Amino acid sequence: MKREYFSLARAIASEDAPCIPCVEYKRCAESRLACESYKNYYETGEIMGSRKPNKVIYRDIFDVGFGST
């Protein structure tokens, strides 16, 4: 398992994801977007960074290529 998955599991056990209070939550979920704050949470378990979502960050996190579903 990747290190990031362990960080994410540890963070989920200790606190809410940065997505919970965010007004962009539904838009991100429906459009497959992610922000710097979520990426840092995913990789390190810490919540920090911009909450401006985009597809590039989502692809970086989940290793999704163009045209993938």
C-alpha positions in Angstrom: 0.0 0.0 0.0 1.2 3.5 -0.8 2.4 5.7 2.1 -0.3 8.3 1.2 -3.0 5.8 1.9 -1.7 5.3 5.4 -1.5 9.1 5.9 -5.1 9.4 4.7 -6.3 6.6 7.0 -4.5 8.2 10.0 -5.9 11.6 9.2 -9.5 10.3 8.7 -9.3 8.5 12.1 -8.2 11.7 13.9 -10.2 14.5 12.3 -12.7 15.5 9.6 -11.4 16.0 6.0 -11.0 19.5 4.8 -14.0 18.8 2.5 -16.6 18.6 5.3 -17.0 22.4 5.9 -16.1 23.5 2.4 -18.8 25.1 0.2 -17.2 23.4 -2.9 -17.7 19.9 -1.6 -20.6 18.9 -3.9 -19.0 20.5 -6.9 -15.7 18.7 -6.3 -17.4 15.3 -5.8 -19.5 15.6 -8.9 -16.8 17.1 -11.2 -13.8 15.1 -9.9 -11.9 18.2 -8.5 -9.5 18.5 -5.6 -7.7 21.4 -3.9 -4.3 21.9 -2.4 -5.8 21.6 1.1 -7.1 18.1 0.2 -3.9 17.1 -1.5 -1.9 18.0 1.6 -4.4 16.2 3.8 -4.2 13.1 1.5 -0.4 13.1 1.5 0.6 14.2 5.0 -2.6 14.2 7.1 -2.3 17.9 7.7 -4.9 20.4 6.5 -3.2 23.4 4.8 -3.2 25.2 1.5 -5.6 26.7 -0.9 -9.2 25.5 -1.2 -9.5 26.4 -4.9 -10.3 23.1 -6.6 -9.1 22.0 -10.1 -8.8 18.8 -12.1 -4.9 18.8 -12.2 -4.7 18.3 -8.5 -7.3 15.6 -8.6 -5.3 13.8 -11.4 -2.1 14.1 -9.4 -3.7 12.6 -6.3 -5.6 9.7 -7.9 -3.3 9.2 -10.9 -6.1 9.5 -13.4 -5.2 10.0 -17.1 -7.2 12.0 -19.6 -10.3 10.3 -20.8 -10.4 7.9 -17.9 -13.6 7.3 -16.0 
